[in-house]
Amino acid sequence: MAPGSPSRGGTGDMAEAAAGVGRFKSNYAVERKIEPFYKGGKVQLDQTGQHLFCVCGTRVNILDVASGAVLRSLEQEDQEDITAFDLSPDDKVLVTASRALLLAQWAWREGSVTRLWKAIHTAPVATMAFDPTSTLLATGGCDGAVRVWDVMQSYGTHHFRGSPGVVHLVAFHPDPTRLLLFSSATDTSVRVWSLQERLCLAVLTAHYSAITSLTFSADGHTMLSSGRDKICVVWDLRSLQATRTVPVFESVEAAVLLPEEPAPELGVKSTGLHFLTAGDQGALRVWEAASGRCVHAQQRLPGPGRELTHCALARAASLLLSVTADHNLLLYDARSLRLQKQFAGYSEEVLDVRFLGPEDSHVVVASNSPCLKVFDLQTSACQILHGHTDIVLALDVFRKGRLFASCAKDQSIRVWRMNKAGEVACVAQGSGHTHSVGTICCSRLKETFLVTGSQDCTVKLWPLPEVLLSKGTGPEGGPVLLQAQATQRCHNKDINSVAVAPNDKLLATGSQDRTAKLWALPQCQLLGTFSGHRRGLWCVQFSPMDQVLATASADGTIKLWALQDFSCLKTFEGHDASVLKVAFVSRGTQLLSSGSDGLLKLWTIKNNECVRTLDAHEDKVWGLHCSRLDDRALTGASDSRVVLWKDVTEAEQAEEQAKREEQVVKQQELDNLLHEKRYLRALGLAISLDRPHTVLTVIQAIRRDPESCEKLETTVLQLRRDQKEALLRFCVTWNTNSRHCHEAQAVLGVLLRHEAPDELLAYDGVRASLEGLLPYTERHFQRLSRTLQAATFLDFLWHNMKLPTLPAAL
């Protein structure tokens, strides 16, 4: 089989693809974006567990828990970062505080601000909390002050001072009749404020570092405080004394008191006080307060970024929310801690993206994290895949779409399988490289092997064992260990890209040493070197149809090379910075490239033309992948965005054709109306076509009529106001030409004689129209004056001429 033979996909796949790609593409449009919606800070569920509120810079995003879609994004008028927010217990009112020291009260379901007022704090608000009745709001500021506001009556009720440093925690007593407010600042103590007596009742000291959460029992008699000093303290609120200190052996970011009812799956067998902690060990743990024992602990997953930064309980919905340090949001069933939903709040820098599934129904994203994220494009559901212990650098997918591979900085590779339900599990892993594995490529014909390239300048060939190719979800007893069949030192610098030919017999490598090389598989024998780029290569790709290799380089160019003689066939220049990825589309007749300037470019190979430049990213576009049917593309960039593009060439061509047909029909209708002297309809139709010359033709036809003045007046005055505005704009264009100025002046005359000045001044764009009309009108009148003077002089000459007397006829 020839190196470039069209063997990718089966004959069925090719037949399907041929229907969609038998022509050049001209444009892609953004079909969907997967964007960051949470960048750290507070996260809150409503009481029903249907909506999730989280901070993302200057906005508070509201997510629909069922679908994972952002329903609403709320941003204050000052467009400053949100420093704190809270949702009232009745789920009706949301209050946000910005760095500009403004508080906004929202009717969040409508997305409108109902009230905006100054916080009066001298530094940004760090925390806020509603009381159980949803009428009082407490705010704690970086200035050490605590203020209480009546959100119903719209005024400040209390101002408490005495806390040293930043007040980072405020909470009301669950019994509204007690009128107690609790606050914690940087002095590691809890202050109890009486709203009735307007003073500090007590200062509770038991912690030795920052207190991270305060939570209360349902009866209001007990309070639990957690801190980064690795202890949780149980307080009796009747005596305001600590009753028990529980060492939890981790820095706790949040603690939640569980309902006092048995929960066997959590190890809660009695009705005593139990609480759950979330901290830097990255696992939720359940503790019995009376004995201080840990009765249940989640399995801790390896790798960085798993530390838990937040935890909250929605009692009515029986849901528990936890947040990890790398901005993943996890929803659990509160009674069993079974994972219900996962959301990826912020991907930081997206390094690679791929379509997954036989129908490209999912996408897998590798970001600046050891975790992979798999999104269902239909439901927006997200799965977070754990396995690697350092940042995942590259991905690739096998031909059928269910099996894919990843490589990472931890010097390992992993193979993952997605089952028919869309669930993904790791089925194989391998290690052997001595540095980061930066690129990976799967075999094209069959699911038989992988090729990896590393910073250790070597390429390894990994055959897949037969057990992985069975129809089961994966081997029992954990992932299969992969062994490298061949290792070859290929370049003198980092290998940035590897590509396998469509027939699985050739391998191309691209390196930072400015060269690409061609190798024979499976022995990895060198066949030749492609030299010509001025800087390192970021990507190499085989054409699916021809014996051609495409290379993308940091010198801003893309080159096409012949596989037979290793000569450069074409060079594409257009990117202003490094070209990071390149892919063949339209059955190998076009290229799609992405660069570090954040742009995508579509090229036609035959004429070296850049057909379209697409702009949807703000930073380096590291990931680029095209769908199996060649009708969609996927990009991921350093701006944390994943963009799904749709080929809209056919739709645009069909729209253009429909427009042309409509223009022909309207032109024919216009000719018929002019022939029948139905001037009003003809003029209205010509204006709707938005063609000044066509409207001019209609005006000229009216003026050729024997009763032109009356007909022009009647026709123009019967037009709608928007049609008159358009006619006035057209008059500006006609008035610039001495041949057409008479029609423009005739229309102007009608409007000036019959429209009141106030009405004319109310026309849209009348000021610009007058500025365009005045200088040319003055010029036309000057020309007419000169002509009139010349005509008067001729008349004078004619009357004063004395003809000599003719001699009498002989």
C-alpha positions in Angstrom: 0.0 0.0 0.0 1.3 3.5 -0.9 2.2 5.7 2.0 -0.5 8.2 1.3 -3.3 5.7 0.3 -6.7 6.7 1.6 -7.1 4.0 4.2 -8.2 6.0 7.2 -11.6 4.9 8.3 -13.5 2.0 6.6 -15.2 2.2 3.2 -18.5 3.2 5.1 -16.7 6.1 6.8 -15.2 7.2 3.5 -18.6 7.1 1.7 -20.1 9.2 4.5 -17.2 11.6 4.4 -17.2 11.9 0.6 -20.7 13.3 0.6 -19.6 16.2 2.9 -16.1 17.0 1.6 -16.3 16.8 -2.2 -15.8 20.6 -2.3 -13.6 23.3 -0.8 -14.6 24.8 2.5 -14.8 28.6 2.8 -15.8 29.2 6.4 -16.3 27.8 9.9 -18.6 29.3 12.5 -18.5 28.9 16.3 -21.0 26.3 17.2 -20.3 26.1 20.9 -17.8 27.2 23.5 -16.7 25.5 26.7 -15.5 28.4 28.8 -14.3 28.8 32.4 -17.1 29.6 34.9 -15.3 29.4 38.2 -11.9 30.7 39.1 -11.8 30.2 42.9 -13.7 31.5 45.9 -17.1 30.8 47.3 -19.5 28.3 45.8 -23.1 28.0 46.9 -26.1 25.7 46.1 -29.7 26.9 46.4 -32.0 25.0 48.8 -33.4 22.8 46.0 -30.0 21.8 44.7 -31.0 22.8 41.2 -28.8 25.9 40.8 -25.1 26.4 41.7 -23.7 29.9 42.2 -19.9 30.6 41.8 -17.5 33.5 41.3 -15.6 34.0 38.0 -13.7 37.3 38.2 -16.1 40.2 37.7 -19.2 37.9 37.4 -21.3 35.5 39.5 -22.3 32.6 37.3 -25.5 30.6 37.9 -25.3 27.0 36.7 -28.1 24.6 36.0 -27.0 21.5 38.0 -29.0 19.1 35.8 -27.3 20.2 32.5 -24.1 21.9 33.6 -25.0 24.9 31.4 -24.5 28.5 32.6 -28.0 29.9 32.9 -27.0 33.5 33.8 -23.9 35.5 34.3 -24.3 38.5 36.7 -21.9 41.4 36.5 -22.1 44.7 38.5 -22.1 48.0 36.6 -18.6 48.9 38.0 -17.2 45.8 36.3 -14.9 45.2 39.2 -14.0 41.8 40.6 -16.6 40.2 42.9 -15.1 39.8 46.4 -18.1 38.2 48.2 -21.7 37.0 47.5 -24.5 35.2 49.3 -27.9 33.8 48.4 -30.7 34.2 50.9 -32.1 31.1 52.6 -35.5 31.6 50.7 -33.5 31.5 47.4 -35.1 34.8 46.3 -32.3 37.4 46.8 -28.7 37.4 45.8 -26.3 40.1 47.1 -22.9 40.6 45.6 -20.0 42.9 46.7 -17.3 44.2 44.3 -13.9 45.6 44.8 -15.3 49.1 44.1 -17.0 48.8 47.6 -20.5 48.6 46.1 -23.2 46.1 47.1 -25.7 44.9 44.6 -29.0 43.2 45.4 -30.2 41.0 42.5 -33.5 39.4 41.4 -31.2 36.7 40.1 -33.9 34.7 38.1 -34.5 37.8 36.0 -30.8 38.9 36.0 -31.7 42.4 37.1 -30.3 44.6 39.9 -33.0 45.7 42.3 -30.8 47.9 44.5 -27.2 49.2 44.5 -25.6 50.9 47.5 -22.2 51.7 49.0 -20.8 49.2 51.4 -19.4 52.0 53.7 -16.5 49.7 54.5 -13.2 51.4 53.9 -11.8 48.2 52.3 -13.4 45.5 50.1 -16.0 43.2 51.6 -14.4 39.8 52.3 -17.5 37.8 53.4 -21.3 38.1 53.8 -24.1 36.0 55.2 -27.9 36.2 55.5 -29.9 35.5 58.6 -32.4 32.6 58.6 -35.3 35.0 57.9 -33.6 36.4 54.7 -34.2 40.0 56.0 -30.8 40.8 57.5 -27.4 40.7 55.8 -24.1 40.8 57.6 -20.9 41.9 55.8 -17.4 41.5 57.0 -14.7 43.7 55.5 -11.0 43.8 55.1 -11.1 46.9 57.3 -12.0 44.8 60.4 -15.6 46.1 60.6 -18.8 44.0 60.6 -22.0 45.7 59.3 -25.6 44.5 59.4 -28.1 45.6 56.7 -31.9 45.3 56.5 -32.3 44.3 52.8 -36.1 44.6 52.9 -36.1 48.1 54.4 -32.9 49.1 52.7 -30.8 50.6 55.6 -27.9 49.7 57.8 -28.8 48.5 61.3 -25.5 47.8 63.0 -21.8 48.6 62.8 -19.5 46.4 65.0 -15.8 47.2 65.4 -13.1 45.5 67.4 -12.0 42.7 65.1 -8.3 43.0 64.2 -7.4 42.6 60.5 -9.6 41.0 57.8 -13.0 39.7 58.9 -13.2 36.6 56.7 -16.2 34.8 58.3 -19.6 35.9 59.4 -22.6 33.7 60.4 -26.0 34.3 62.1 -27.4 32.0 64.8 -29.9 29.6 63.3 -32.6 30.8 65.8 -33.6 34.3 64.6 -35.1 35.1 68.0 -31.6 34.9 69.6 -30.4 37.8 67.4 -26.8 36.6 67.6 -24.0 37.2 65.0 -20.7 35.3 64.9 -17.6 36.6 63.2 -14.0 35.5 62.8 -11.0 37.6 61.8 -7.2 37.1 61.6 -6.8 36.8 65.4 -8.0 33.1 65.2 -10.9 33.8 67.6 -14.7 33.8 67.2 -16.6 36.9 68.3 -20.2 36.7 69.4 -22.2 39.9 68.8 -25.6 40.6 70.2 -27.8 42.6 67.8 -30.2 43.4 70.6 -27.6 44.9 72.9 -25.3 46.1 70.1 -22.1 44.7 71.8 -19.7 41.8 71.8 -21.0 39.1 74.2 -17.9 36.9 74.1 -14.7 36.1 72.4 -14.2 32.3 71.8 -10.6 31.2 71.6 -9.5 27.7 71.0 -7.9 27.8 67.5 -4.2 28.6 66.8 -4.6 29.5 63.1 -7.2 30.9 60.7 -10.8 29.6 61.3 -12.2 28.4 58.0 -15.8 27.6 58.7 -18.6 27.9 61.3 -21.6 25.6 61.2 -24.6 25.1 63.5 -26.7 22.2 64.7 -30.4 22.2 63.8 -31.5 22.9 67.4 -29.1 25.9 67.6 -27.4 24.6 70.8 -24.1 23.5 69.2 -21.6 25.2 66.9 -18.7 23.6 65.0 -15.6 25.5 64.0 -12.8 24.3 61.8 -9.4 25.7 61.1 -6.1 25.3 59.4 -4.6 24.2 62.7 -5.8 20.7 62.0 -8.5 20.7 64.7 -12.3 21.1 64.8 -13.9 22.5 68.0 -17.4 21.8 69.2 -19.0 24.7 71.1 -22.0 24.8 73.5 -23.8 28.0 72.5 -25.8 28.2 75.7 -22.7 28.5 77.9 -20.4 29.8 75.0 -17.8 27.2 76.0 -15.8 24.6 74.0 -17.0 21.1 74.8 -14.7 19.1 72.6 -11.6 19.5 70.5 -11.3 16.9 67.7 -7.9 16.5 66.0 -8.5 15.8 62.3 -4.8 15.7 61.2 -5.2 17.9 58.2 -5.6 21.5 57.4 -9.4 21.9 57.2 -11.0 24.3 54.7 -14.6 23.5 55.5 -16.6 21.4 58.0 -20.3 20.5 57.8 -22.5 19.1 60.6 -24.5 16.1 59.3 -28.2 15.6 60.1 -28.6 13.7 63.3 -29.9 10.5 61.8 -28.3 7.1 61.0 -26.4 6.8 57.7 -24.8 3.4 57.6 -22.9 4.1 54.3 -21.1 6.9 56.1 -20.4 4.9 59.2 -23.0 7.0 61.1 -24.7 4.3 63.3 -26.0 6.4 66.2 -28.0 9.7 66.3 -25.1 11.6 68.0 -23.3 14.6 66.5 -21.3 13.8 63.4 -19.5 16.1 61.1 -17.7 16.0 57.7 -14.4 17.7 56.9 -12.8 18.7 53.6 -9.1 19.7 53.6 -5.7 19.4 52.1 -5.7 15.6 52.0 -8.2 15.8 49.2 -10.7 13.3 50.7 -14.0 13.9 52.5 -14.0 12.3 56.0 -16.8 11.8 58.5 -16.1 12.2 62.3 -18.0 11.3 65.4 -17.9 14.3 67.7 -18.4 12.4 71.0 -15.5 10.1 70.5 -13.4 12.1 68.0 -13.1 9.0 65.7 -13.0 9.1 62.0 -15.9 6.7 61.0 -15.7 7.1 57.2 -13.1 8.3 54.7 -13.1 8.6 51.0 -10.3 7.0 49.0 -7.7 9.6 48.3 -6.6 10.0 44.7 -2.9 10.6 43.8 -1.5 13.7 42.2 -1.5 17.4 42.9 -4.5 19.8 42.8 -6.8 17.3 44.6 -6.8 19.4 47.9 -10.4 20.4 48.8 -11.0 24.1 49.2 -14.7 24.3 50.0 -17.6 22.1 51.1 -21.3 22.8 51.5 -24.5 20.9 52.3 -27.9 21.4 50.7 -30.0 19.7 53.3 -33.4 19.8 51.4 -31.8 18.3 48.3 -29.6 15.9 50.2 -26.6 17.1 48.2 -23.0 17.7 49.2 -20.8 20.0 47.2 -17.0 20.0 47.4 -14.5 22.0 45.4 -10.9 21.0 44.6 -7.8 23.2 44.3 -7.8 22.9 40.5 -11.4 24.3 40.4 -13.3 21.1 39.9 -16.8 21.0 41.5 -18.1 17.6 42.7 -21.6 16.9 43.8 -22.3 13.9 46.1 -25.4 12.3 47.5 -25.2 13.4 51.2 -26.3 10.1 52.6 -23.8 7.9 50.8 -21.1 10.2 49.3 -21.7 8.7 45.9 -20.6 11.0 43.1 -23.6 12.4 41.2 -22.1 15.2 39.1 -18.8 16.7 38.1 -18.1 20.2 36.7 -14.8 21.5 35.5 -14.8 25.2 36.6 -11.5 26.3 35.1 -9.1 24.5 32.8 -6.3 27.1 33.0 -4.2 26.4 29.9 -5.7 23.9 27.4 -2.9 21.9 25.9 -4.8 19.4 23.7 -8.3 18.4 22.6 -9.8 15.4 20.7 -13.2 14.3 19.6 -14.3 11.0 21.2 -16.9 8.3 20.3 -17.9 6.8 17.0 -20.2 9.8 16.3 -17.9 12.4 17.9 -20.4 12.8 20.7 -17.8 13.7 23.3 -14.6 15.7 23.6 -11.6 15.1 25.8 -9.6 18.0 27.1 -6.0 18.0 28.5 -5.3 21.1 30.4 -2.6 22.3 32.8 -3.5 19.5 35.2 -2.9 15.8 35.8 -6.7 15.2 35.2 -8.4 14.7 31.9 -11.8 16.2 31.3 -14.4 14.4 29.1 -17.4 16.5 28.1 -20.6 15.1 26.6 -21.5 17.6 23.8 -25.2 16.9 24.0 -25.8 17.1 27.8 -22.7 19.2 28.9 -22.0 16.4 31.5 -18.3 16.3 32.5 -16.2 13.4 33.7 -12.9 14.0 35.4 -10.3 11.3 34.8 -7.6 10.7 37.4 -4.5 8.6 36.7 -1.6 10.8 35.7 0.5 12.4 38.5 1.7 15.4 36.5 0.4 17.6 33.7 -1.1 15.8 30.7 0.6 17.2 27.6 -1.0 15.4 24.6 -3.8 13.2 23.4 -4.7 11.0 20.5 -7.7 8.8 19.5 -7.8 5.5 17.7 -9.9 5.1 14.5 -13.1 3.8 16.1 -13.3 6.6 18.6 -13.7 4.7 21.8 -10.1 4.1 22.7 -7.7 7.0 23.3 -4.3 7.6 24.7 -2.6 10.3 26.8 0.9 11.2 27.7 2.2 13.4 30.5 5.1 15.1 32.3 5.2 12.1 34.7 7.0 10.2 31.9 4.1 7.8 31.5 1.4 7.0 28.9 -2.1 5.8 29.6 -4.8 4.2 27.4 -8.5 4.9 28.2 -11.7 3.3 26.9 -15.1 4.9 26.7 -18.0 2.4 27.0 -21.4 2.7 25.3 -22.8 4.6 28.3 -20.1 7.3 27.8 -18.1 6.3 30.9 -14.4 6.3 30.6 -11.9 4.1 32.4 -8.1 3.6 32.2 -7.3 0.2 30.6 -3.5 0.4 30.2 -0.5 2.3 31.2 3.2 2.3 30.4 6.4 4.1 31.3 9.9 4.0 30.0 10.8 7.5 28.9 13.4 9.4 31.0 11.8 12.8 30.5 8.3 14.3 29.9 6.4 12.6 27.1 5.2 15.5 25.0 3.5 13.9 22.0 1.6 10.7 21.2 0.0 9.2 18.1 -2.2 6.2 17.6 -2.1 3.7 14.7 -4.5 4.5 11.9 -5.5 1.3 10.2 -6.2 -0.8 13.3 -6.0 -0.4 17.1 -2.6 -2.1 17.3 0.1 0.3 18.5 1.0 3.7 19.9 4.0 6.0 19.2 5.3 8.5 21.7 8.0 11.2 21.5 9.7 12.7 24.5 12.1 15.4 25.7 14.7 12.7 26.0 14.9 12.9 22.2 13.6 9.3 21.7 10.6 7.8 20.1 9.0 4.6 21.5 6.7 2.2 19.8 4.1 0.6 22.1 2.1 -2.4 20.8 -1.3 -2.9 22.4 -2.0 -6.3 23.9 -4.9 -8.4 22.6 -6.8 -8.2 25.8 -7.4 -4.4 25.2 -9.1 -5.1 21.9 -11.8 -7.3 23.4 -15.3 -5.8 23.7 -15.3 -5.6 27.5 -14.9 -2.4 29.3 -11.4 -3.3 30.4 -9.3 -6.0 32.0 -10.1 -7.0 35.5 -7.6 -6.1 38.2 -6.6 -2.7 37.0 -4.8 -1.3 33.9 -2.6 -3.6 31.7 1.1 -2.7 31.7 2.4 -1.7 28.3 5.9 -2.6 27.1 7.8 -0.6 24.5 8.7 -2.8 21.4 11.2 -0.3 19.9 13.1 2.7 21.0 14.9 5.1 18.7 16.9 8.3 19.3 15.6 10.5 16.5 16.7 14.1 17.1 19.2 16.2 19.0 16.5 18.3 20.7 13.0 17.8 22.1 10.5 15.9 19.9 7.4 18.0 19.7 5.3 16.0 17.3 4.9 12.4 15.9 2.5 11.3 13.2 1.7 7.8 11.8 0.9 7.5 8.1 -2.6 6.3 7.1 -1.2 2.8 6.2 0.7 2.4 9.5 4.0 1.9 7.7 5.6 5.3 8.1 6.3 7.5 11.0 7.1 11.3 10.9 8.8 13.2 13.7 9.1 16.9 14.2 11.6 18.4 16.6 12.9 21.6 18.1 16.1 21.0 16.1 14.2 22.5 13.0 13.9 19.2 11.1 11.3 16.6 10.4 12.3 13.0 9.8 10.6 10.1 8.1 10.9 6.6 9.5 9.8 3.1 8.4 7.7 1.2 10.9 7.9 -1.0 12.9 11.7 -1.1 13.0 12.1 2.8 13.1 14.6 2.9 10.2 15.4 6.4 9.0 14.3 7.1 5.4 15.1 10.8 5.1 15.2 14.2 6.6 13.1 17.3 5.8 15.2 20.5 6.2 14.2 24.0 5.5 12.4 25.6 8.5 14.3 28.4 10.3 12.9 27.4 13.7 11.7 24.4 15.7 8.8 22.3 14.4 5.6 22.1 16.5 3.5 19.7 14.3 3.8 17.1 11.5 0.8 15.6 9.7 0.4 13.1 6.8 -2.0 13.9 4.0 -4.9 11.4 4.0 -4.9 11.2 0.2 -1.4 12.1 -1.2 2.2 11.1 -0.4 2.7 14.5 1.3 3.8 15.6 4.7 2.7 18.9 6.3 4.9 20.6 8.9 4.1 23.6 11.1 7.0 25.7 12.6 7.8 28.4 15.1 9.1 30.5 12.1 5.4 31.2 11.2 5.2 29.0 8.1 3.6 25.7 7.0 5.5 23.6 4.5 4.3 20.7 2.4 7.0 18.0 1.6 7.1 15.2 -1.0 7.6 11.8 0.7 9.5 10.4 -2.4 12.4 12.9 -2.6 11.9 14.9 0.6 11.6 18.2 -1.4 9.6 21.2 -0.3 6.5 21.5 -2.5 4.8 24.5 -1.0 5.2 27.1 1.7 2.3 28.9 3.4 3.0 32.2 5.0 0.3 34.2 6.9 0.6 33.6 10.6 2.4 36.4 12.5 3.7 34.0 15.1 4.5 30.3 15.6 2.2 27.8 13.9 1.4 25.2 16.6 -0.9 22.8 14.8 -1.9 21.8 11.3 -4.5 19.4 10.0 -5.7 18.3 6.5 -9.4 18.9 5.6 -11.5 18.5 2.5 -9.9 15.2 1.7 -6.4 16.6 1.7 -7.1 19.6 -0.5 -7.1 22.2 2.2 -5.3 22.8 5.5 -6.5 24.1 8.8 -3.8 25.7 11.0 -3.6 27.3 14.5 -1.0 29.6 15.9 0.3 31.3 19.0 -1.5 34.5 17.8 -4.8 32.9 18.8 -5.9 32.6 15.1 -7.1 29.7 12.9 -6.4 29.9 9.2 -8.0 27.9 6.4 -5.8 27.3 3.4 -6.4 26.0 -0.1 -3.4 24.0 -1.1 -3.8 24.3 -4.9 -3.3 28.1 -5.0 -1.6 28.8 -1.6 -4.5 31.0 -0.7 -5.6 31.7 2.9 -9.4 31.4 2.4 -10.4 32.5 5.9 -9.0 33.6 9.2 -11.0 32.7 12.3 -10.7 34.5 15.6 -12.2 33.1 18.8 -9.2 32.7 21.1 -7.1 35.2 22.9 -4.0 33.2 23.4 -2.0 30.3 21.9 -4.1 27.6 20.2 -2.4 24.4 21.3 -5.1 21.9 20.4 -6.7 21.3 17.0 -8.7 18.3 15.8 -11.2 17.6 13.0 -14.2 15.4 13.2 -14.5 12.1 11.4 -17.0 13.5 8.8 -14.8 16.6 8.4 -17.8 18.9 9.1 -16.6 20.1 12.5 -13.3 21.2 14.2 -12.3 21.5 17.8 -9.7 23.9 19.2 -8.3 24.5 22.7 -6.1 27.4 23.8 -4.2 28.9 26.6 -7.1 31.2 27.3 -8.9 28.2 28.9 -11.5 28.0 26.1 -12.5 25.0 24.1 -14.3 26.0 20.9 -16.3 23.7 18.7 -16.4 25.0 15.1 -19.0 24.0 12.4 -18.4 24.0 8.7 -20.9 26.5 7.4 -19.8 26.5 3.7 -22.9 24.7 2.4 -25.2 26.8 4.6 -23.6 30.1 3.4 -23.7 29.0 -0.3 -27.4 28.0 0.1 -28.1 31.3 1.7 -26.3 33.2 -1.0 -28.1 31.3 -3.7 -31.5 32.0 -2.0 -30.6 35.7 -1.8 -29.7 35.7 -5.5 -33.0 34.0 -6.5 -35.0 36.4 -4.3 -33.2 39.4 -6.0 -34.1 38.0 -9.4 -37.8 37.5 -8.4 -38.0 41.0 -6.9 -36.3 42.6 -9.9 -38.9 41.0 -12.2 -41.7 42.1 -9.9 -40.2 45.7 -10.0 -40.1 45.7 -13.8 -43.7 44.6 -13.9 -44.8 47.3 -11.4 -43.0 50.0 -13.4 -44.6 48.7 -16.6 -48.1 48.9 -15.0 -47.2 52.4 -13.5 -47.9 51.2 -9.9 -45.2 53.6 -8.6 -45.9 53.4 -4.9 -45.4 49.6 -4.7 -42.5 49.8 -7.1 -40.8 52.5 -4.9 -41.4 50.5 -1.7 -40.0 47.3 -3.2 -36.9 49.1 -4.5 -36.3 50.6 -1.1 -36.6 47.2 0.5 -33.9 45.9 -1.8 -31.6 48.6 -0.4 -30.3 49.5 -3.8 -30.0 53.2 -4.4 -29.6 52.8 -8.2 -32.8 50.8 -8.5 -34.7 53.4 -6.4 -33.2 56.1 -8.8 -34.6 54.2 -11.8 -38.1 54.2 -10.2 -37.9 58.0 -9.5 -36.8 58.6 -13.1 -39.7 56.5 -14.4 -42.1 58.6 -12.3 -40.6 61.9 -13.5 -41.0 60.7 -17.1 -44.7 60.5 -16.5 -46.8 63.5 -18.0 -48.1 64.2 -14.6 -44.8 63.7 -12.8 -45.0 66.4 -10.1 -48.3 65.2 -8.8 -47.4 61.5 -9.0 -44.0 62.1 -7.3 -45.6 64.0 -4.4 -48.4 61.4 -4.0 -45.9 58.5 -4.1 -43.3 59.9 -1.7 -45.8 61.1 0.8 -47.5 57.7 1.0 -44.3 56.0 2.1 -43.7 54.9 5.6 -41.3 56.9 7.8 -38.5 54.3 7.6 -38.8 54.3 3.8 -38.6 58.1 3.7 -35.4 57.9 5.9 -33.9 55.4 3.4 -35.0 57.6 0.5 -33.3 60.6 2.1 -30.0 58.6 2.5 -30.2 57.6 -1.2 -30.7 61.3 -2.1 -27.3 62.1 -0.5 -25.7 59.6 -2.9 -27.5 60.9 -6.0 -26.9 64.5 -5.2 -23.1 64.0 -5.6 -23.6 63.4 -9.3 -24.8 66.3 -11.6 -26.6 63.8 -13.8 -28.8 62.5 -10.9 -29.1 65.6 -8.8 -32.4 66.6 -10.4 -34.1 63.5 -9.0 -32.5 64.1 -5.6 -33.7 67.7 -5.5 -37.2 66.7 -6.7 -37.5 64.3 -3.7 -36.0 66.8 -1.3 -38.5 69.4 -2.6 -41.4 67.1 -1.8 -40.1 66.4 1.7 -39.4 70.0 2.5 -42.7 71.2 1.2 -44.9 68.7 3.0 -43.0 67.6 6.1 -42.8 69.8 9.2 -39.2 70.8 10.2 -39.6 69.0 13.6 -40.6 65.8 11.8 -37.7 66.0 9.4 -35.2 66.6 12.3 -36.6 63.5 14.0 -35.5 61.3 11.1 -32.8 58.7 11.8 -29.4 60.0 10.5 -30.8 63.3 9.3 -27.8 65.3 10.6 -25.4 63.2 8.5 -27.7 63.5 5.5 -27.9 67.3 5.7 -24.1 67.5 6.1 -23.8 65.5 2.9 -26.5 67.4 1.0 -25.6 71.0 1.7 -22.2 71.4 -0.1 -23.3 69.6 -3.3 -26.6 71.4 -3.4 -24.8 74.8 -3.2 -22.5 73.7 -6.0 -25.5 72.7 -8.2 -27.2 76.0 -7.5 -24.0 77.9 -8.4 -23.9 76.0 -11.7 -27.5 76.8 -12.4 -26.9 80.5 -11.6 -24.0 80.6 -14.1 -26.2 78.9 -16.7 -29.1 81.3 -16.1 -26.7 84.3 -16.4 -25.4 83.0 -19.7 -28.9 82.4 -21.0 -30.0 85.9 -20.0 -27.0 87.4 -21.8 -27.9 85.4 -24.9 -31.5 86.7 -24.8 -30.2 90.2 -24.4 -28.0 89.8 -27.4 -30.8 88.4 -29.5 -33.1 91.3 -28.8 -30.4 93.9 -29.4 -29.0 92.5 -32.6 -29.6 94.8 -35.7 -29.6 92.7 -38.9 -28.6 94.6 -42.0 -31.3 95.3 -44.6 -31.3 92.7 -47.2 -30.9 94.0 -50.8 -34.0 93.9 -52.9 -34.2 91.0 -55.2 -33.0 91.8 -58.7 
